[in-house]
């Protein structure tokens, strides 16, 4: 990944004036990361924000999860779906709420869908391997949290950059640094600290544009790198002029087990991703 030069940042981090992420979503993420956290604690936390709880219930009862019996309370939803699935739902709701009015720009809706596509693909890719699928979904939603934050700070200017830029996924970092003094990877790792998010997110938000490791390593950070590029390839790039990698090449980068069990053709994967995104957006 292209590194930031020492003379780039003329403005301090505080200049960005980033609004806070929904605190309920952050606390759910922190609690769900605690093995000793009880389901009741998670439910009580979500219920402190009635509007947030209502939206989480709407997603839980949507065709995305297709419950046999609709949940009428957060406790019922988490009992049926589990704490880790609830975590992913809360972060999805939180990111959508964080974008807020910025979603009126088509470029921001595309950015939102890129994150959803990455999350869905990460979940599916983890499911055929030995990585927790719910955690993978959450990591996928949050991999571009730095970009989401920049979008909230200056939606009009950032939308213009997204619409006009042409090049590889990593090439837009220079344009972001020119506009903000920070790129979205740098912003993401700063937010992990500022918002006290789990430290495991650091390599995910800061290095998802790095090349795949060649030592055979396969972990959450490596999975998200591939999922992000697959999101681009399936028709959900972060910006319209994004150069994509052929799907066959992306498959060749997977470990043997994942390559054997994952979707061998892009069309069924793209259809499934689009279906999941529609379900979330209609919820």
C-alpha positions in Angstrom: 0.0 0.0 0.0 1.2 3.5 -0.8 2.6 5.1 2.4 1.8 8.6 3.5 4.6 11.2 3.1 5.9 13.1 6.1 4.9 16.4 4.6 1.3 15.6 3.8 -0.5 16.3 7.0 -0.7 20.1 7.4 -3.7 19.8 9.6 -4.1 18.0 13.0 -6.4 15.0 13.4 -8.9 17.1 15.4 -9.5 19.3 12.3 -11.6 16.5 10.8 -14.3 17.1 13.5 -15.6 13.5 13.1 -19.0 13.0 14.6 -19.3 10.1 17.2 -20.4 6.7 16.0 -23.7 5.5 17.6 -22.6 4.6 21.1 -25.1 1.7 21.4 -23.4 0.0 18.4 -19.9 0.6 19.9 -20.9 -0.8 23.3 -22.5 -3.8 21.6 -19.3 -4.4 19.7 -17.3 -4.2 22.9 -19.6 -6.4 24.9 -19.9 -9.0 22.2 -16.1 -9.2 22.2 -16.3 -10.1 25.9 -16.8 -13.9 26.4 -18.3 -13.3 29.8 -21.0 -10.9 28.5 -24.5 -12.2 29.1 -27.2 -11.9 26.5 -29.4 -10.0 28.9 -26.7 -7.3 29.2 -26.6 -6.9 25.4 -30.4 -6.7 25.2 -30.6 -4.2 28.0 -27.9 -2.0 26.3 -29.7 -2.1 22.9 -33.0 -1.3 24.6 -31.7 1.9 26.1 -32.1 3.5 22.6 -35.7 2.7 21.5 -35.2 3.9 17.9 -32.0 1.8 17.5 -33.7 -1.2 19.1 -36.7 -0.8 16.7 -34.4 -0.8 13.7 -32.5 -3.8 14.9 -35.8 -5.7 15.3 -36.8 -4.7 11.8 -33.6 -6.2 10.4 -33.9 -9.3 12.6 -37.5 -9.9 11.2 -36.6 -9.1 7.6 -36.3 -11.7 4.8 -32.5 -11.5 5.4 -32.9 -13.8 8.4 -36.3 -15.3 7.5 -37.4 -16.1 11.1 -40.2 -18.7 11.4 -41.8 -16.5 14.1 -41.2 -12.7 14.1 -39.4 -11.5 17.2 -41.3 -9.0 19.3 -38.4 -8.1 21.6 -34.6 -7.7 21.4 -34.2 -10.5 23.9 -36.2 -12.8 21.7 -34.2 -11.8 18.6 -30.9 -12.4 20.3 -32.1 -15.7 21.8 -33.0 -17.0 18.3 -30.1 -15.5 16.3 -27.3 -15.4 18.8 -25.1 -12.7 20.2 -22.6 -12.6 17.4 -25.3 -12.3 14.7 -26.9 -9.5 16.8 -23.5 -7.8 16.8 -23.4 -7.7 13.0 -26.9 -6.4 12.8 -26.2 -3.6 15.3 -23.1 -2.6 13.4 -25.0 -2.6 10.1 -27.7 -0.4 11.7 -25.0 1.8 13.2 -23.1 2.4 10.0 -26.3 3.3 8.1 -27.3 5.7 10.9 -23.8 7.2 10.9 -23.9 8.0 7.2 -27.3 9.7 7.8 -27.9 12.5 5.3 -24.8 11.6 3.4 -26.8 8.7 1.9 -28.6 11.2 -0.3 -25.5 11.2 -2.5 -25.4 8.2 -5.0 -21.7 7.8 -4.3 -22.4 7.3 -0.7 -25.1 4.7 -1.3 -22.6 2.9 -3.5 -20.0 3.1 -0.7 -22.6 1.7 1.8 -23.3 -1.2 -0.6 -19.6 -1.9 -1.0 -19.3 -2.4 2.7 -22.4 -4.6 2.8 -21.1 -6.7 -0.1 -17.7 -7.1 1.6 -19.5 -8.2 4.8 -21.7 -10.8 3.0 -18.8 -12.2 1.0 -16.6 -12.3 4.2 -19.4 -14.2 6.0 -19.7 -16.7 3.1 -16.0 -17.2 2.8 -15.5 -17.7 6.5 -18.4 -20.3 6.5 -16.4 -22.7 4.2 -13.3 -22.4 6.3 -12.4 -22.3 10.0 -13.1 -18.6 10.7 -16.1 -17.4 12.7 -18.7 -16.2 10.1 -20.4 -13.7 12.3 -17.2 -12.0 13.3 -16.2 -12.0 9.6 -19.4 -10.2 8.7 -18.8 -7.6 11.4 -15.2 -7.1 10.2 -16.5 -6.7 6.6 -19.0 -4.0 7.6 -16.2 -2.1 9.5 -13.3 -2.6 7.1 -14.0 0.8 5.5 -15.1 2.7 8.6 -12.4 5.2 7.9 -13.9 5.9 4.5 -17.4 6.1 6.0 -16.1 8.7 8.5 -14.5 10.8 5.8 -17.8 10.6 3.8 -19.7 12.0 6.8 -17.2 14.9 7.3 -17.4 16.3 3.8 -20.1 14.3 1.9 -20.2 16.7 -1.2 -16.5 16.9 -1.8 -15.9 13.2 -1.0 -18.7 12.2 -3.3 -17.1 14.2 -6.1 -13.8 12.5 -5.5 -15.4 9.0 -5.5 -17.3 9.8 -8.7 -14.4 11.2 -10.6 -11.5 9.0 -9.6 -10.2 6.2 -11.9 -7.7 3.6 -10.8 -7.0 0.7 -8.5 -8.6 0.6 -5.1 -5.5 1.8 -3.4 -4.9 4.7 -5.8 -7.7 6.8 -4.2 -5.7 7.1 -1.0 -3.6 10.0 -2.5 -6.8 11.9 -3.4 -8.1 11.4 0.1 -4.9 12.8 1.6 -5.1 15.8 -0.6 -8.7 16.4 0.4 -8.5 15.7 4.1 -4.8 15.3 5.1 -5.6 11.7 6.0 -6.6 8.7 3.9 -9.3 6.3 4.9 -6.9 3.6 6.1 -5.2 6.0 8.4 -8.5 7.4 9.6 -9.8 3.9 10.3 -6.9 2.9 12.6 -7.2 6.2 14.4 -10.9 5.6 15.0 -10.2 2.1 16.4 -8.3 3.9 19.2 -10.5 6.9 19.6 -13.7 4.8 19.8 -12.1 2.0 21.9 -13.0 -0.7 19.3 -11.4 -4.1 19.6 -7.7 -4.0 18.7 -8.2 -7.0 16.3 -9.8 -4.5 13.9 -6.6 -2.5 13.4 -5.1 -4.6 10.6 -8.5 -4.9 9.0 -9.2 -1.2 8.7 -5.6 -0.2 8.0 -4.3 -2.9 5.6 -7.2 -4.1 3.6 -5.6 -2.7 0.4 -2.3 -4.4 1.0 -1.3 -7.3 -1.2 -2.1 -10.8 0.1 0.7 -12.3 2.1 2.8 -14.9 0.3 3.6 -17.0 3.3 0.3 -18.9 3.3 -1.1 -17.0 6.2 -5.0 -17.1 6.4 -6.6 -15.0 9.1 -9.4 -12.4 9.4 -7.3 -9.6 7.9 -6.3 -11.8 4.9 -9.9 -12.9 4.4 -11.1 -9.2 4.4 -8.5 -8.3 1.8 -10.0 -10.8 -0.6 -13.6 -10.1 0.4 -13.1 -6.4 -0.3 -11.7 -7.1 -3.8 -14.5 -9.6 -4.5 -17.1 -7.0 -3.6 -15.5 -4.8 -6.3 -15.6 -7.7 -8.8 -19.2 -8.6 -8.1 -20.4 -5.2 -9.1 -20.2 -3.3 -5.7 -17.0 -1.2 -5.9 -16.3 1.6 -3.5 -16.2 4.0 -6.4 -17.4 3.7 -10.0 -14.0 4.0 -11.7 -12.4 1.3 -9.5 -10.2 -1.2 -11.4 -11.2 -4.8 -10.5 -9.3 -8.0 -10.4 -10.7 -10.9 -12.4 -12.6 -13.3 -10.3 -10.5 -16.3 -11.4 -7.4 -14.5 -10.0 -9.1 -13.8 -6.7 -10.0 -17.5 -6.4 -6.4 -18.5 -7.0 -5.4 -16.4 -4.0 -7.6 -18.4 -1.6 -6.3 -21.3 0.5 -7.0 -24.8 -0.9 -10.0 -25.6 1.3 -11.7 -22.2 0.7 -10.9 -22.4 -3.1 -12.4 -25.8 -3.3 -15.6 -25.0 -1.4 -16.3 -21.4 -2.3 -18.4 -20.2 -5.3 -16.4 -21.2 -8.4 -18.4 -18.8 -10.6 -19.0 -15.1 -10.0 -22.6 -14.9 -11.2 -24.2 -16.9 -8.3 -22.1 -15.0 -5.8 -23.1 -11.7 -7.3 -26.7 -12.7 -7.2 -26.6 -13.7 -3.6 -24.8 -10.5 -2.6 -27.4 -8.4 -4.4 -30.2 -10.3 -2.7 -28.8 -9.8 0.7 -28.2 -6.1 0.1 -31.8 -5.6 -1.1 -33.1 -7.3 2.0 -31.1 -5.1 4.3 -32.1 -1.9 2.4 -35.7 -2.8 2.5 -35.7 -3.6 6.2 
